[in-house]
Amino acid sequence: MTKQELVKIIKDNFIDKYGNIDITKLEFDTTVIISGMKVDGDLHQDFQEVEGYLYQGCQKVDGDLFQTKQKVKGNLFQSDQEVCGNLIQEGQKVRGCLSQSHQVVRGDLYQQQQVVEGDLLQ
């Protein structure tokens, strides 16, 4: 099966009542790679439960990027971010280290209510 055939199957069989593609609540017992996605609408990634690492890199977002209610038992790395608007980071609780580097913010930077049990590198 080609990826184009898979896209057609998903479009034909996994549409919610609003016309959105809905592939929620899938369970895998192996590594899952979802990269190189091109979405003309919104992309929702919610309620992920990952026993290993979660990599989210090289994202180009023309609208807003929301990352909320993350619980990280390991380290949280946020680097090489370029934000044309405001960067708001609130209520982060990290048991490991929080590393934030190489950030370019053209708007305002808000950081409050952060609890870091390890090192804080900015």
Secondary structure, 3 states (H helix, E strand, C coil): CCHHHHHHHHHHHCECCCCCECCCCCCCCCCCCCCCCCCCCCCCCCCCCCCCCCCCCCCCCCCCCCCCCCEECCCEEEECCEECCCEEEECCEECCCEEEECCEECCCEEEECCEECCCEEC
